Amino acid sequence: MVQKILNKIIGSKYISIVRTWVPNMVAWGTVGGVALVHFTDWRLFLDYVPYIKGKFKNDD
């Protein structure tokens, strides 16, 4: 059903192009996310991870 709607709006040619680019976009998004965490304050991001959050409470 979703594919029929997308075929009417976008077209099957562009859907096939997007399908070939999805793995590439996922890989670059992952690389970008890791780079963001690496080059910024990593504790800012890791404070939202429940398991790791408790490890840094006494660091002041």
N, C-alpha and C positions, 0 to 999 in steps of 0.2 A: 504494500500500500504506500509506504514512504517512497519507494523507488518510482512508483507511478507519478506521484506528485512532483518529485524532483525531475523526472523526465519531462514533464510538462513545463516546469519553470525554467530549468537550466538546460536540459538536453542531455542525451546519453553520451555524446562526445566528451563534454566537459566533466561528466561524472566519472568516466573512465580515466581521464587525465588526473582528477583529484585522487582517485583510488591509487594511482601509481605514486603520487607524491606524499601520501599519508605516512608511510614508514619513515621517509626522509624528514618530514616535519616533526614527527615524534622524536627522532634521534637528535635533531638540532634543538628542539625544545628542552630535552633532557640535558644536553651539553650546556645550554644557556642557563638552566636552573642551577646546575652544579657550579658553573662559573660565577653566578650571582652569589651563591653561598660562600664560595671560596674567596672572592675578592671583597666581600663585605663582612660585617660582624657576624660570624657563624653562630655565636650564642644567641643572637637575636632570633634566628630562625629555629634553632634547636630547642629553645625554650617552649615551643609549641608542640614538640614531640613528647608524648606523655611519659615514655620510659626514661628518656634522657633528662627530662625536666627536673627530676628530683636530685640528680647528681650535682647540680650547680647551686643549690640553695645556700650553702655555707661559704660561698666565694665572695666575700666583701672586704 
